[in-house]
Amino acid sequence: MPPHRHRLTALVVVVVLAVLAGCGGGTNPDSTSTRVKAIATTTIFADLVRQVGGDRVEVESLVPKGGEVHTFDPTPSDVRRVTEAQIVFRNGLGLDDWLASLVRDAGSDASVVALGEDLPGVAYLGGDAGRAGPNPHVWMNVAYASLYAGRIADELKRLDPDGAATYDANLAAYQASLASLDEEARSRLAAIPEADRTVVSFHDAFPYFAAAYGLTVDGTVIDAPGQDPSAGEIAEIVTLIRERHVRAIFGEAQFNPALVETIAGETGASVVTDLYTDSVGDPPQDTYESVMRWNLDRVAEALGG
């Protein structure tokens, strides 16, 4: 058994014992709540659940705002939240598979929903460097995030049929808003000359965004979060940017901007250091819709649109 799995199992045992010990003393303050208790792996997915569930759902994110979902390590409080949840939403496709093991080892009977897997209507793209299977960042296409919302509504209605009318109404309003944003993104970026719609990203988070909105991703700075490039690899990406006349480099808000700023300085490419992919930000960029609109504005500006 890998060392990480040993640590996780020990953590789960401690938390479950603590929960059981607490059951004998007093009433759980949340025991009379009629709201569905949901957990999501990231703040992006938690917001999608919040938009669909409204007041009928109480949802929390395991990975905190600005946290790194790829390398997340749960704490005792995270395990406790999972043991108390009725339904758990994750992305799947290799992004947050640690969550499935956590739920299983905790002995939770919560439903676990993989929002991005086997989703009708999605054209899956190649995976991250070194990762088998599709690229997991499906929600970066706004139209696909709308499909996530539809799956969330279906699962909430199954768990809470009395709330079906509320979930359907929330979903219809939210999908209409996302459809408007999707159309705006297609229109604004299509107005930029095709030769100027070339980019390099910090990591492989943008293929679905690029495919949806007409960009070309010519390369990535790192293979995966936590894997710093060598000097030779940096030199290769600098050469690629110069040879292909890449217009912009995309950094992300949760990562240190120093490396992409250095590469931009050596190549003359525009640089955006504060795009959002795996996490929402501070208000007003604290919802999926607001961060995607922010991304659209910053990308259009960097590419001259």
C-alpha positions as CSV (number, residue, x, y, z in Angstrom):
1,M,0.0,0.0,0.0
2,P,1.5,3.4,-0.9
3,P,2.5,5.7,2.0
4,H,-0.1,8.2,1.1
5,R,-2.8,5.5,1.3
6,H,-1.6,4.5,4.8
7,R,-1.8,8.1,5.9
8,L,-5.3,8.5,4.5
9,T,-6.6,5.3,6.1
10,A,-5.2,6.2,9.5
11,L,-6.8,9.7,9.1
12,V,-10.2,8.2,8.2
13,V,-10.1,5.8,11.3
14,V,-9.4,8.7,13.6
15,V,-12.1,10.9,12.2
16,V,-14.8,8.1,12.1
17,L,-14.1,7.3,15.8
18,A,-14.4,10.9,16.7
19,V,-17.7,11.2,14.8
20,L,-19.1,8.1,16.6
21,A,-17.9,9.3,20.0
22,G,-19.8,12.6,19.4
23,C,-23.0,10.8,18.5
24,G,-23.8,10.0,22.1
25,G,-23.8,13.5,23.5
26,G,-26.6,15.9,22.6
27,T,-28.4,16.7,19.4
28,N,-26.6,17.5,16.1
29,P,-27.5,21.1,15.5
30,D,-28.0,20.3,11.8
31,S,-30.2,17.3,12.5
32,T,-33.4,19.2,11.9
33,S,-32.2,20.8,8.6
34,T,-34.2,19.9,5.5
35,R,-31.4,21.0,3.1
36,V,-29.5,18.5,1.1
37,K,-25.9,18.3,2.4
38,A,-23.5,18.2,-0.5
39,I,-19.7,18.2,-0.9
40,A,-17.8,19.1,-4.0
41,T,-14.1,18.7,-4.7
42,T,-13.5,22.2,-5.9
43,T,-15.0,25.7,-5.6
44,I,-16.0,25.6,-9.3
45,F,-18.1,22.5,-8.8
46,A,-19.5,23.8,-5.5
47,D,-20.7,26.9,-7.3
48,L,-22.4,24.9,-10.0
49,V,-24.2,22.9,-7.3
50,R,-25.2,26.1,-5.5
51,Q,-26.6,27.7,-8.7
52,V,-28.8,24.7,-9.3
53,G,-29.6,23.8,-5.7
54,G,-30.4,27.2,-4.4
55,D,-31.7,27.3,-0.9
56,R,-32.5,23.6,-0.8
57,V,-28.9,22.6,-0.8
58,E,-26.0,23.3,1.6
59,V,-22.7,22.7,-0.3
60,E,-19.0,23.0,0.6
61,S,-15.8,22.6,-1.3
62,L,-13.1,20.3,-0.1
63,V,-10.3,22.0,-1.9
64,P,-10.3,25.7,-0.7
65,K,-10.4,28.7,-2.9
66,G,-7.0,29.0,-4.7
67,G,-6.1,25.4,-3.7
68,E,-4.6,22.8,-6.0
69,V,-7.0,20.0,-6.8
70,H,-4.4,17.9,-8.5
71,T,-2.3,17.5,-5.4
72,F,-4.8,18.0,-2.6
73,D,-4.3,16.1,0.7
74,P,-7.4,15.9,2.9
75,T,-7.4,17.0,6.6
76,P,-9.4,15.5,9.5
77,S,-12.1,18.2,9.0
78,D,-12.4,17.3,5.3
79,V,-13.0,13.6,6.2
80,R,-15.6,14.6,8.7
81,R,-17.4,16.7,6.1
82,V,-17.5,13.7,3.7
83,T,-18.9,11.4,6.4
84,E,-21.8,13.9,7.0
85,A,-22.6,14.5,3.3
86,Q,-25.6,13.0,1.5
87,I,-24.1,13.5,-2.0
88,V,-20.6,14.2,-3.2
89,F,-19.7,15.8,-6.6
90,R,-16.3,15.3,-8.2
91,N,-15.0,15.8,-11.8
92,G,-13.5,12.4,-12.5
93,L,-11.3,11.8,-15.5
94,G,-8.2,11.6,-13.2
95,L,-8.5,15.1,-11.8
96,D,-9.8,14.3,-8.3
97,D,-10.0,10.5,-8.0
98,W,-8.5,10.8,-4.5
99,L,-12.1,11.7,-3.5
100,A,-13.5,8.3,-4.4
101,S,-11.0,6.5,-2.2
102,L,-11.7,8.9,0.6
103,V,-15.4,8.3,0.5
104,R,-14.9,4.5,0.3
105,D,-12.4,4.3,3.2
106,A,-14.6,6.6,5.3
107,G,-17.5,4.1,5.0
108,S,-19.8,6.8,3.7
109,D,-23.0,5.8,1.9
110,A,-23.2,9.2,0.1
111,S,-23.8,9.1,-3.6
112,V,-20.6,10.0,-5.5
113,V,-21.2,11.7,-8.8
114,A,-18.5,12.2,-11.4
115,L,-19.7,15.2,-13.3
116,G,-17.2,15.0,-16.2
117,E,-17.3,11.3,-17.1
118,D,-19.4,9.7,-19.8
119,L,-21.3,13.0,-20.3
120,P,-23.5,12.9,-23.4
121,G,-22.7,15.8,-25.8
122,V,-19.0,16.1,-24.8
123,A,-16.3,15.7,-27.4
124,Y,-13.5,14.5,-25.1
125,L,-9.9,15.7,-25.9
126,G,-6.5,14.2,-25.3
127,G,-5.3,14.0,-21.7
128,D,-2.7,16.0,-19.9
129,A,1.0,15.2,-20.4
130,G,1.8,11.9,-18.7
131,R,-1.9,11.2,-18.0
132,A,-3.9,8.4,-19.6
133,G,-7.4,9.1,-20.7
134,P,-9.2,12.4,-21.6
135,N,-8.1,15.8,-20.5
136,P,-10.2,16.5,-17.4
137,H,-10.8,20.2,-17.7
138,V,-14.1,19.8,-19.5
139,W,-15.9,22.7,-17.7
140,M,-13.6,25.2,-19.4
141,N,-16.0,25.0,-22.3
142,V,-19.0,27.0,-21.0
143,A,-21.5,24.8,-23.0
144,Y,-20.0,21.7,-21.3
145,A,-20.3,23.3,-17.8
146,S,-24.0,23.7,-18.7
147,L,-24.1,19.9,-19.1
148,Y,-22.5,19.6,-15.7
149,A,-25.4,21.7,-14.3
150,G,-27.9,19.4,-16.0
151,R,-26.3,16.3,-14.4
152,I,-26.3,18.1,-11.0
153,A,-30.0,18.8,-11.3
154,D,-30.8,15.2,-12.2
155,E,-28.9,13.9,-9.1
156,L,-30.5,16.4,-6.8
157,K,-34.0,15.5,-8.0
158,R,-33.2,11.9,-7.4
159,L,-32.1,12.6,-3.9
160,D,-34.8,15.3,-3.1
161,P,-37.8,14.7,-5.4
162,D,-39.8,17.3,-3.5
163,G,-37.5,19.9,-4.8
164,A,-37.8,19.0,-8.4
165,A,-39.7,22.1,-9.5
166,T,-37.1,24.3,-7.8
167,Y,-34.2,22.5,-9.3
168,D,-35.7,22.6,-12.8
169,A,-36.4,26.3,-12.5
170,N,-32.9,27.1,-11.2
171,L,-31.4,25.0,-14.0
172,A,-33.4,26.6,-16.8
173,A,-32.4,30.1,-15.6
174,Y,-28.8,29.2,-15.1
175,Q,-28.4,27.4,-18.4
176,A,-29.9,30.4,-20.2
177,S,-27.3,32.6,-18.6
178,L,-24.5,30.2,-19.5
179,A,-25.7,30.0,-23.1
180,S,-25.5,33.8,-23.4
181,L,-21.9,33.8,-22.0
182,D,-21.0,31.0,-24.4
183,E,-22.3,32.9,-27.4
184,E,-20.5,36.0,-26.3
185,A,-17.2,34.2,-26.0
186,R,-17.5,32.6,-29.5
187,S,-18.4,36.0,-31.0
188,R,-15.7,38.1,-29.3
189,L,-12.8,35.7,-29.9
190,A,-13.9,34.9,-33.5
191,A,-13.5,38.6,-34.3
192,I,-9.8,38.3,-33.5
193,P,-7.7,37.4,-36.6
194,E,-7.0,33.6,-36.6
195,A,-3.2,34.2,-36.7
196,D,-3.4,36.1,-33.5
197,R,-5.4,33.4,-31.6
198,T,-2.2,31.4,-30.7
199,V,-1.3,30.8,-27.1
200,V,0.9,28.8,-24.7
201,S,-0.6,27.9,-21.3
202,F,1.0,27.3,-17.9
203,H,-0.4,23.7,-17.7
204,D,-2.8,21.7,-19.8
205,A,-6.0,23.3,-18.6
206,F,-7.2,25.1,-21.8
207,P,-7.8,22.6,-24.6
208,Y,-11.6,22.7,-24.2
209,F,-11.6,26.5,-23.9
210,A,-9.4,26.7,-27.0
211,A,-11.5,24.2,-29.0
212,A,-14.8,25.9,-28.2
213,Y,-13.6,29.5,-28.9
214,G,-11.2,29.1,-31.8
215,L,-7.8,29.3,-30.1
216,T,-4.7,27.3,-30.8
217,V,-2.7,26.0,-27.8
218,D,0.9,25.5,-29.1
219,G,2.4,24.2,-25.9
220,T,2.4,24.2,-22.1
221,V,5.1,25.5,-19.7
222,I,4.8,22.6,-17.2
223,D,3.7,19.0,-17.7
224,A,1.6,19.0,-14.5
225,P,1.2,21.2,-11.4
226,G,4.1,20.6,-9.0
227,Q,6.5,19.5,-11.8
228,D,8.9,22.4,-12.4
229,P,10.4,22.5,-15.9
230,S,14.2,22.1,-16.4
231,A,16.3,24.9,-17.9
232,G,16.3,22.9,-21.2
233,E,12.5,22.6,-21.2
234,I,12.2,26.4,-20.6
235,A,14.5,27.0,-23.5
236,E,12.4,24.8,-25.7
237,I,9.2,26.6,-24.9
238,V,10.9,30.0,-25.6
239,T,12.1,28.7,-29.0
240,L,8.6,27.4,-29.8
241,I,7.0,30.8,-28.9
242,R,9.4,32.6,-31.1
243,E,9.2,30.2,-34.1
244,R,5.4,30.0,-34.1
245,H,4.8,33.7,-33.2
246,V,2.7,32.8,-30.3
247,R,0.7,35.8,-29.3
248,A,0.0,35.2,-25.6
249,I,1.0,33.1,-22.6
250,F,-1.7,32.1,-20.1
251,G,-0.8,31.9,-16.4
252,E,-3.3,31.0,-13.7
253,A,-4.3,32.8,-10.5
254,Q,-3.4,29.9,-8.2
255,F,0.2,29.6,-9.5
256,N,3.2,31.8,-9.0
257,P,3.4,34.1,-12.1
258,A,7.2,34.4,-12.1
259,L,8.0,31.7,-14.6
260,V,5.4,32.8,-17.3
261,E,6.4,36.5,-16.8
262,T,10.1,35.5,-17.4
263,I,9.2,33.6,-20.5
264,A,7.1,36.5,-21.8
265,G,9.9,38.9,-21.1
266,E,12.3,36.8,-23.3
267,T,9.8,36.3,-26.2
268,G,7.8,39.6,-26.3
269,A,4.5,37.6,-26.0
270,S,1.7,39.1,-24.1
271,V,1.1,37.5,-20.7
272,V,-2.0,36.9,-18.6
273,T,-1.1,35.7,-15.1
274,D,-4.5,35.6,-13.4
275,L,-6.9,33.4,-15.3
276,Y,-9.1,31.0,-13.4
277,T,-9.3,27.2,-14.1
278,D,-9.7,25.0,-11.1
279,S,-10.9,27.5,-8.6
280,V,-13.0,30.6,-8.2
281,G,-11.5,33.8,-6.8
282,D,-12.4,36.6,-4.4
283,P,-15.5,38.6,-5.0
284,P,-16.6,39.6,-7.6
285,Q,-14.8,36.6,-9.3
286,D,-16.4,34.1,-6.9
287,T,-18.7,32.1,-9.2
288,Y,-18.1,30.0,-12.2
289,E,-19.9,32.4,-14.5
290,S,-18.0,35.4,-13.2
291,V,-14.5,33.8,-13.5
292,M,-15.3,32.6,-17.0
293,R,-16.4,36.1,-18.0
294,W,-13.2,37.4,-16.4
295,N,-11.2,34.9,-18.4
296,L,-12.9,36.0,-21.6
297,D,-12.1,39.6,-21.0
298,R,-8.5,39.0,-20.2
299,V,-7.9,36.6,-23.1
300,A,-9.5,39.0,-25.6
301,E,-7.4,41.8,-24.3
302,A,-4.2,39.8,-24.5
303,L,-4.9,38.7,-28.1
304,G,-5.8,42.2,-29.2
305,G,-9.6,41.8,-29.3
